[in-house]
Amino acid sequence: MERRTFLRGAVLGGSAAALGGTLWRGAAHAAPAQPGTGPYGPLGTADGNGIRLPDGFSSRVVARSGRTVSGTSYTWHNAPDGGACFADGDGWIYVSNSEINPSGGAGAVRFSPSGEITDAYRVLSGTRQNCAGGATPWNTWLSCEEVDRGLVYETDPWGRKAAVRRDAMGRFKHEATAADPVREVVYLTEDVPDSCFYRFRPTTWGDLSGGTLEVLTMGSGTSGRVGWARVPDPSASSAATRDQVPGAKRFDGGEGCFYADGICWFTTKGDNRVWSYDAAAQTIELAYDDAGDGVPLSGVDNVTGAASGDLYVAEDGGDMEICLITPDGVVAPFLRVGGQSGSEITGPAFSPDGGRLYFSSQRGTSGSSSGGITYEVSGPFRG
């Protein structure tokens, strides 16, 4: 079976859902993705925003930290980080975290069907260093605190309901989440050098107020079958969650997390790897492994997927690129932000129709949290 077939099956939405896990299992031990020519060709010269894009794509600035979002009264937050898009009638909402401590929280921008900004507002306040998170199938945003014994907060992208802390999801240095509606679990990453990979099984799907936190267990190595064990004390009052279960698999700094059709993809920044967890087979593989100098993707961080089956991985440092990993197993740059070497790329997320990609440069040209810039890229994304 060709790599194109099984990787596309693992990422595509809709009717492919029942096939994703089967297709990935059929290609066990496939080689990690390698550098090559991307589907959109080479990057062009920098546009007026300093962004190099393939031919046919364009960028615009959506918001800048410390400044009022155009057409609204909301001042965009500092250090924009993880984000996600939510359908809003024929329009959509982009939610973005603020990775500062104290304060933190999250804000949102609402767009009309034509892409015009119609509103911007706060959806979460009074929290600390909100890094990444993830959307739920019931249209809430899980905003995660990247601090010791940090919490997950469930927020309303429309800003109408008060955010709720979800203690049952564990207290640790949270990074990202990804919901698996088939197995009715939420996967979670942890941002420490000896991190673990978790899943939360709610007592009732759609209600995160109670449930069981589990940690992935595995022997040495980077591929093979895994297990799951209950974390005895999710509050971490007795010991760090990652230290409570013998045999818990260690990862070098968990970062982004994305689920599609039976596969949960997550990244680890310490070793520049992209992992794939096959939820049906309960196996783990490497989808990308940084081979050293000359590779296009380093400093792996947030990750999202497109309907084409392409994964989009943002860099924390590196060349300030968003790189894509195609279903053919090719890694290539999709865009590069110039003149912002003191920053990192955060929060990649596609609009519901797949025609626009949102992301932020967390510290912009200034290199400080007050210099964040949030962008939109539009163009002929393949379906």
N, C-alpha and C positions, 0 to 999 in steps of 0.2 A: 504493500500500500504506500502511495506516495505521501511525503510529508505535507504537501499542499492539502491533500484530502483530510488527514486527521487533524491538522492544526486548525484548518478552517472550521471543521466540525466542532472543535472545542470552543470556538469563540463566537460563531454565528448565533444569532438569536432566533426566536420564532420556531419554525417547524423543525429546525435541526436539534432542538433541545433533547429529544430522546436518543439521538445518535452520538452526541459529543463524547460521553465517557467511553462508549464502545470503540469509537474510532481512535481515540488516544490510546486505549489499552492495546489495540491491534498494532501499534507502532512502538511498543515498549523498547527502551534503550536506544531510541533514535538519537543521533548526534545533536548537541546543542547548536543553535543558530549561529551562522557564520557571516562575516561582512560580505557585502555584495552591492549590486545596483538596485536601488529602491524602485517602486512602481511609478513614482512621479518624476524620475530623472534627477539630475544634479540640482543643487541649490543655486539660485540666481544671486545677483548682487543685492546688497542691503537696500530695503525700502526706506521710506521716510521715517519709520519707527526703529530703524537699525536692525530689522529682522530679515534674514535671508530665507527665502521660500522657493519652492519649485515653481516653474512656469505655470501661470494661470491662477495662482493663489495670491491673496492680499490680506493685510492685517489692519486692525484699527485698535486704538486705545479705548478701553471701556471705562476704566477708573484709575485714579492715582491716590495713593495713601495721603491722608490729610487734606484732600480736596473734595469739594462737593461733586457727587456724581451728576453728570450733565442732565438737566431737566428735572432734578430732584432736590430735596433739602438734606439728603443724607451725606455725611462725610465718610468717605471710604476708609476702612480700617488699616492700621499698620500691619506689615509683615503678612500679606495674604498668602495662605497656604492651601491645604487640600480643599477640593471643591467637587460639586456635582450639579447636573442639570435636571430639572423637573418640568414635565409638561404642565402648561397652564392654559387650558383651552387650546386655542390655535397658536398661542405663544409659549413662552417658557421662562423659567427662573434659574439663574445661576447662583448657587450658594457657595460662600468662600469663608474659610476659617481665618482667624488672626492668631499667629504664633508669637504672642508676646506674653510676658509674665512680669507683673500681674496684669489683670484685665483679660486679654484674650477674647474669647467669644467668636461670633460669626456674623456675617452680614450677607445680604442678597441683593441681586439686581433682577428686575422683571423686564422682559422684552415682549414687544408686540409680534404678531405673526410676520411682519416685515423686518423684524430685527431692531426696531427702534426701542430705546430705553424709555420705559414708562414709569418706573418707580425704583427706589432703592431704600433699604431699611435694615434695622438690626433684628437678628433672630435669636441671638444668645449673648448674654452679658454676665460678668462677674465670675468668669472661669479663668483658667491659667493655661497659657501656652498651648492653644488649640492647634494641633498640627494637621493630621489628616482625619480620616473617618470613612464614611460610606453611606450610600443611599439604601433605603429599605424598600421592599416591594409595596409597602403601604404608604409610600411617599412621605417619609420623614428622613431627616439627615442626622446621622450619628456623628457627633463632633467629639473628638478624642483629645484628652489632655496628655501632653508628652512631658509629664513630670513623675517623680517617684510617687507611687500610690495614686496615680491619676485616675480620673473617672471618665466614663462615657456619658454624654448628654444627648438625649433624643430631642431634636428640635423640629419645629414646624417651618418649612420653607416659605410659607405664606406669612409667617410672623403673627398669626392670630392666636395661637395657643402658646402658653408658657412652656419653656423647655423643662424636661424632666431628667434628673440624674438616674442612671441605671446601675446601681451598686452591684447587682447580681452578675454583671458582666465582668467583674473583677477590678481590682485596684492594682495597676502596674503602669509602667511607662508606655502608655498606649500610642500607637501610630495609626494604623488604618483598619477598616472593617470591610467585609464583603458578605452579602446575604445569599444564601443558597436556599431557594424556595422549595426545591425538591426534597431535600433531606431536612428542611426546616431548622437550619442552623445559621449562625453568623460566625464567620471566621475573623480572627483578630491577629494583628502583628504587634510586636513589642520592640521598641527602639533602644536596645542596650547591646553591647558587644557579645554577650552570652544569652541572647534572647531565646524565647520559645515561640511556637506557633500554636494558637488556641482556636477552639470553637466553643460557642455558647449555644446550648440547646434550651430554648424557652419552654417553660411548662405548657404554655399555649402560644402557638405561632401567631405573631402579630402583637403580642404583649411581652415586652422585655422586662417586666417588673420582677419576674422570678424564673428560675431555671438552673441549669447545671453548666458550670464552666469546666472545660476539659482541655488537656494539653496533649500535643502530638508526641508520641513515643516512637523511638526507632533506634537501632544500633548505629554503628559507624557507617560512613559512606554517604553517597549523594543520590542513591536511587534504591527503589525496592518498596516492599510493603511496610505500612506503618500501623500503629495502633493509637488509641485514645484512652486517656486515664483522667478520672475526675480530680480536679484541684480541691483538696480538702478545705482550704480556707481562702476563698476568693477575696476576702477583705484584706489579705496580706498582713493581718495584725500579728500573726505568729512568725511568719517568714515570707519572703518574697514568693510570689506565685510560681516563678520559674524554678524555685528550689524545693518545692514541696513534693515532687513526684520523681522517684528514681527512674532513670531511663528516658526522661524527657529529652527530646532532640534539641540540640543547641544550634542557633543560627547567628551569623555575624551581623547583627544590626538589622532587624526587620523594618521594612519601609512600606511601600505601596502594596495594595491588595485589590484584586479584581476577579469576579466570578462570572463565568458564562458557560452554560450548557455542560455542567458536570465537572468542569475544571476550575480550580481556584489558582490564580497566578499571584505570586507575591515576590517581592524583591528584597535583597539583602545588600546593604551598602558597603559593609566592611570587605566583602570579597567580590563585589560587582556581579552578582548573580541574579538571574530570574528563574524562579522555581515554578513547577506546575504540580499541583496536587489533584489526582484523579479521585474524585469523591466516591464514585461507584466501586472502583477497584481497590480503593484505599492504598494507592501507591503514589510515590513521589519521584519526580525526574527533574533534571536541569533543562530548562528551555534555552538559557543563555549563560555562558560562563566567560568572563573577561579573560582573554588570552594574553593580555599585556599590551605593549606599545603598538600603536597603529590601529587599534580597534575603534570603531565609531562611537561606542556606547560605554561611558564610564561614569561613576558617581550615580548609579541607578537610584531612583527615588519613586515618586508617584507613578502609577500605571493605570491606563484605561484601555478600552478596546473599541473597535469600530465594527460595523455590520459586515465589512469586507473580510473579517477575520484577522485584520492587522492589530497587533498590540502597539500602543504608543507609550513609551517609557521616557519620563522626564529626568534630566540630569541635575543633581546637586553639585554644581561646579562643572568639572569636565570641560567641554567646549560650549557650555550653555546651550545644549541642544535638546530637542525632543526627537528621539529616534524611534523608528518603527521596526517591529519584527514581523515579517510577512508569513503567511501560511506556507510559503516555500522554505522557511527557515533562513531567510536573509535578513541581516541587520543593516539598516541604512539610516542616515540622518533625514529627518523630515523638515526641520527648521533649525536655525541657529540665531541666537540673540547676541548682537555685538555690543561692545563697549560696556558690559556689565559683569565683569569677571569677579566682582565681589558679591555676587548674588547667587541665586539658585532658581531653577524653574519648578513651579509647584502647580497643583490643582488642575491637571488636564482633564477636560470633560467635554463630550460632544452634546450639541443641542439634540432634542428628541428626533429630529428628522435627519441627523447625521451630517448636515451641511455646514456646520460651524463648530470650530474647536476653540474652547476657552482655556486659558492658562494664565499664570502670573509669573512675573519676575519678582521674587519676594523682597529684594532690597534695591532693585532698579540700578540706576547709574550712580547713586550716592553710596551704595554699599551699606546703608543703614535701614532699620525696619521702617522708618518713616518715608522711605523712597520707593515703596512697592508700586508696581504697575500691573494692571490686569488687562489682558489682550483678548481679542477675538481674531481668529483666522477663518476665512471663508474661501471656497474654491471647489474644484471638481473632485471631491473625495469619492473614491470608488465605493460602490455599494456591494 
